[in-house]
Amino acid sequence: MTELTLLIVKDVAVTPGNTGDSEPYLARMEHMRKHLGLDIKEAGADSAYGTSLIYQAMEDMGIQLFTPGTTGGVNYKVAFTREAFMYEKEKDCFICPAGKKLTLRSLEREHYNICRTYRADRKDCRNCLMLNKCVSDSHRSRTIRVNIFEEAVRRQREKDGTLTHKHILKLRQIWCEGSFAAQKWMHNLKRLFRRGIEAARDHCLLSATALNLKRMVKC
C-alpha cells in the first residue's frame, strides 16, 4: 500500500497591513491547540518568527520550533565582545577586562524581547586605558544587554543543522510556500476585491476552502 499525506489548511488569520508577520503567531498556535484540538509537537517557520519570546512560549507549550539558522550574530563595533566580560551570578553584575563592574540598570521591554541592561560607570570608562577597544564612539560607557529568554533560544536551536531541522524546513518550503503560491495564482488570492478585515477574512477562507477541497478530492 502507498501511504498518502493529505496537506490541508487548518487555520486562517487576517491582520492589518501594518502588523508584523510574527505578531499573531502565538495566539494562532494557542487557537489550534485548544480549539482545533491539534497536538502539536514540532513546528517550522521562517526566520521572521525566530524571536526570543516565541522560542520561550513554544518551549513552554512543549513544541520544538525550527527556523532557518542565523546569518552572523551580533555585529560589534569594538574589539571587546560580551564574551570578554565575566558574569558574577551572586552579585548579578559583569566584570570588564579592566576589573570594573557593570551593574544592572534597567529592564527593557521590546515587542518580542525583554532585556536586562548592565552598564558601567562613566568615570570608570572615561579613565580606562582600554576605552577605544571597549566603548564605541556613540556611547560614553560600556553597556551589555542580556535577553532573559536567551537560554530558551539556545535550547530550541540545539537541533539546528540536524537532519530533522533540514527536513522540517524543506517541508515548510514545499507545503507552506507552495500553498501560498497555489492560492495566489490559482485560488483568487492575488488581490482582494472588498475592503475591511472581515471581508478580507472571508476572501482568504474561501481561497483556503477551495484549496482544501481540491486536495481532498485528489486524495
C-alpha positions in Angstrom: 0.0 0.0 0.0 1.1 3.6 -0.7 0.8 6.0 2.2 -0.7 9.3 1.2 -0.2 12.6 3.0 -3.1 15.0 2.9 -2.0 18.6 3.4 -4.8 20.9 4.2 -5.0 24.5 5.7 -6.2 24.3 9.3 -6.3 28.0 10.3 -6.6 31.4 8.6 -5.8 34.7 10.3 -6.1 38.1 8.7 -4.4 41.1 10.1 -3.9 44.8 9.1 -1.0 45.6 6.7 1.0 47.3 9.5 1.0 44.1 11.7 4.3 42.2 11.8 4.4 38.7 10.5 5.1 37.1 13.8 2.7 39.1 16.0 -0.4 36.8 15.7 1.7 33.6 15.7 1.4 32.6 19.4 -2.3 33.4 19.5 -3.0 31.3 16.5 -0.9 28.4 17.9 -3.0 28.5 21.1 -6.1 28.6 19.0 -5.1 25.5 17.0 -4.1 23.6 20.2 -7.1 24.5 22.3 -10.0 25.0 19.9 -9.0 22.7 17.0 -7.6 20.0 19.3 -4.2 19.7 17.5 -1.4 18.0 19.5 1.5 20.0 18.0 4.9 18.7 18.9 7.1 20.4 16.1 6.6 23.5 14.0 8.5 25.1 11.2 8.6 28.8 10.4 10.7 31.3 8.5 13.3 33.5 10.2 10.8 36.3 10.9 9.2 34.1 13.6 12.5 33.3 15.4 12.2 35.8 18.2 13.2 35.0 21.7 9.7 35.4 23.2 8.3 33.0 20.6 11.0 30.5 21.4 10.3 30.7 25.1 6.5 30.4 24.6 6.9 27.5 22.3 9.1 25.7 24.8 6.5 26.3 27.5 3.9 24.6 25.2 6.2 21.7 24.7 6.7 22.5 21.0 10.1 22.4 19.2 10.3 25.3 16.8 12.5 25.0 13.7 13.6 28.2 11.9 16.4 28.9 9.4 19.8 29.4 11.1 21.1 32.9 11.9 23.4 34.6 9.4 26.0 36.1 11.5 25.1 37.2 15.1 25.9 40.5 16.8 28.0 42.9 14.9 30.2 44.5 17.5 31.9 47.8 16.6 34.6 47.3 19.3 37.2 44.7 20.0 35.8 43.5 23.3 32.7 41.4 22.8 30.4 40.2 25.5 32.5 37.1 25.9 35.3 39.3 27.3 33.2 40.2 30.3 32.8 37.8 33.3 29.4 37.4 34.9 29.1 37.1 38.7 25.9 35.4 39.4 25.9 36.1 43.2 26.3 39.9 42.7 24.3 40.0 39.4 26.9 42.0 37.6 29.5 41.8 34.8 33.2 42.4 35.3 35.0 44.1 32.4 38.6 43.2 31.3 39.9 46.1 33.4 38.2 44.7 36.6 35.3 47.3 36.8 31.7 46.4 37.4 28.8 46.7 35.0 25.7 46.8 37.3 22.1 46.1 36.4 20.5 49.5 35.5 17.1 48.7 33.8 14.8 46.2 32.3 14.0 47.0 28.7 10.9 45.5 27.0 10.6 45.4 23.3 7.8 43.8 21.3 9.3 40.3 21.4 12.2 40.7 23.7 12.9 41.6 27.3 16.5 42.5 28.2 18.3 43.2 31.4 20.7 46.1 30.8 24.0 46.3 32.6 26.1 49.5 32.4 29.5 50.6 33.7 30.0 54.0 35.4 31.1 56.7 33.0 34.0 57.7 35.1 35.4 54.2 35.0 35.2 54.1 31.2 36.5 57.6 30.8 39.7 56.9 32.7 40.2 53.4 31.3 43.3 52.8 29.0 41.2 50.2 27.0 38.4 52.7 26.2 38.8 52.5 22.5 38.6 48.7 22.5 35.5 48.6 24.6 33.3 51.6 24.0 32.1 52.8 20.6 32.3 56.5 19.7 28.5 56.9 20.1 28.5 55.8 23.8 30.0 57.1 27.0 30.2 53.9 28.9 30.0 50.2 28.1 26.6 48.5 28.1 25.7 44.8 28.0 22.1 43.8 27.2 21.1 40.2 28.2 17.9 38.8 26.8 16.1 37.0 29.6 14.9 34.3 27.1 18.3 33.6 25.6 18.5 30.1 27.4 15.3 29.1 25.8 16.6 30.3 22.4 19.8 28.2 22.9 17.8 25.1 23.8 15.4 25.5 20.9 18.2 25.9 18.5 20.3 23.0 19.6 18.9 20.9 16.7 20.0 23.5 14.1 21.7 21.7 11.2 20.4 18.2 12.1 18.6 16.0 9.7 15.3 16.8 11.5 15.9 20.5 11.2 16.7 20.3 7.5 13.7 18.0 6.8 11.2 20.2 8.5 12.4 23.4 6.8 12.3 21.6 3.5 8.7 20.5 4.2 7.8 24.1 5.1 9.3 25.4 1.9 7.2 22.9 -0.1 4.0 22.8 1.9 3.6 26.4 3.2 5.3 28.4 0.4 3.8 26.0 -2.2 0.3 26.5 -0.7 0.7 30.3 -0.7 1.8 30.2 -4.3 -1.1 28.0 -5.3 -3.6 30.2 -3.5 -2.1 33.3 -5.1 -2.1 32.1 -8.7 -5.0 29.5 -8.8 -7.4 30.3 -5.9 -8.0 34.1 -6.2 -5.6 35.3 -3.5 -3.6 37.6 -5.8 -5.7 40.6 -4.7 -8.7 41.5 -2.5 -11.8 42.9 -4.0 -13.6 44.2 -0.9 -12.4 46.5 1.9 -12.2 45.7 5.6 -10.8 42.9 7.8 -14.0 40.9 7.8 -14.3 40.9 4.1 -10.6 40.0 3.7 -11.0 37.1 6.2 -14.0 35.8 4.1 -11.9 36.1 1.0 -9.0 34.1 2.5 -11.3 31.5 4.0 -12.9 30.9 0.6 -9.5 30.6 -1.0 -8.3 28.1 1.6 -11.6 26.1 1.3 -11.1 25.8 -2.5 -7.5 24.6 -2.0 -8.6 22.1 0.7 -11.5 20.7 -1.4 -9.3 20.1 -4.4 -6.7 18.3 -2.3 -9.3 16.2 -0.5 -10.9 15.1 -3.8 -7.5 14.2 -5.2 -6.6 12.2 -2.1 
